[in-house]
Amino acid sequence: MTSEDYLYGIDLYNRSYWWEAHEVFEGFWHACGRMSEAGNFFQALIQCAAANLKRELDHEPATRKLVASGLARLRQTPAHYMGINTATFAEELTQWLNERRPAVRIRLEWPGAEEVVRTP
């Protein structure tokens, strides 16, 4: 697994390829170790991708359960982790869940740098 694979997973997520993003993130989850900080982070991304898929399938109880689990995991990660402001992402996910907004994009950023959003 490489940083290009990670960016590819984010691109898939941001383009609404929920299952495919889930599969990429799951590869990292296994590679990093499920109980590690990175493993926790990747499991959060897996759960967020799955929640988006469940919402598209109109399975709202599953959506809510997956977002709750993903948020709990995101809150256990540092505020900036692997290029993602996890606190902002968690806040946006909460709004998405409660207000049925369009899907939340994963925004890459580095402290002290302008926000980076990968687009086609």
Sequence and secondary structure as in RCSB ss.txt:
>XXXX:A:sequence
MTSEDYLYGIDLYNRSYWWEAHEVFEGFWHACGRMSEAGNFFQALIQCAAANLKRELDHEPATRKLVASGLARLR
QTPAHYMGINTATFAEELTQWLNERRPAVRIRLEWPGAEEVVRTP
>XXXX:A:secstr
  HHHHHHHHHHHHTT HHHHHHHHHHHHHHH TTSHHHHHHHHHHHHHHHHHHHHTT HHHHHHHHHHHHHHHT
TS SEETTEEHHHHHHHHHHHHHHT S     B  TTS  B    
